[in-house]
Amino acid sequence: MKTLDTLAAVLLVIGGVNWGIYGLMNLDLVQSLAGGEGAPLATTVYSLVGLAALYQMLFLRGIWERWGVAIAKN
């Protein structure tokens, strides 16, 4: 599961960097590297980034426990 956690984190970084570049320079790096708008590779990358975000959102507590992150208790 730690491999999946790491893969999801990497995909979220890719998505975040892409959005940052798009916001600053109006350049979609994923599309540029993957063959343009609507290219199957770009669509796959966008889909994987979205799935990674859902995974992180739904399983965050489990991820923290696997990695030994202290969870603040109120």
N, C-alpha and C positions, 0 to 999 in steps of 0.2 A: 504494500500500500504506500510505502514511502516513495516509491518510484512514481506512482500516480500523483501523489502530492507534489513532487518536484516538477513533473511534467505540467501539471496544472499551473503551478507558480510561474514557470517559464513562459507558458502561453499567455498568462495575464500580463507579464512584463512586455512581451511582444505586442500585445494589444494596446497597452498603455503607451509604449514608445510610439507606436503607429499613430495613435490619437494625438499625442503631443506634437509630433512632426506635422500632422495634418493641421492642427490648430495654429502652429507657428508659421508654417510655410505653405499651407494649402497643398501638400503633397501626400498622397496616400502611398506609403512605402510598400505595403503589402501588394497593392495592385501593380505598382511599378515593377516589382521583382517577380510577380507571379503571372504576368502576361496580360495585364490590363483589366478593365472593368468587366465583370461577368466571367472571367476565366475560371475554369474549374478549380485550379489550385488556390486562387484567391478566395473563392467561395468556401473551399474546404478549410482554409486557415481561419476565416471569419467564424465558421461554424464551430471549429475546435476551440477558439478563444471564448465563444459564448458558452459552450459546454463546460469549459474550465471554470468560468465564473459561476455557473450554477453549482458545480461540484464544490467549489470553495464555500459558496454561500450555504449550501445545505449540510455540509459535513465539517464545518469549521471547528467545532468542539472536538470531534474525533481526530482531526488533523493536529490540533494543539496537543491532545493527549499523546498521540504517537510520537510527536517531536519533543515532548517534555516541557511544553510551554506552560508556565504558571497562569492559571485562570483566576482573575480577580473575583472575589465573592463579596457580595453586598450584605 
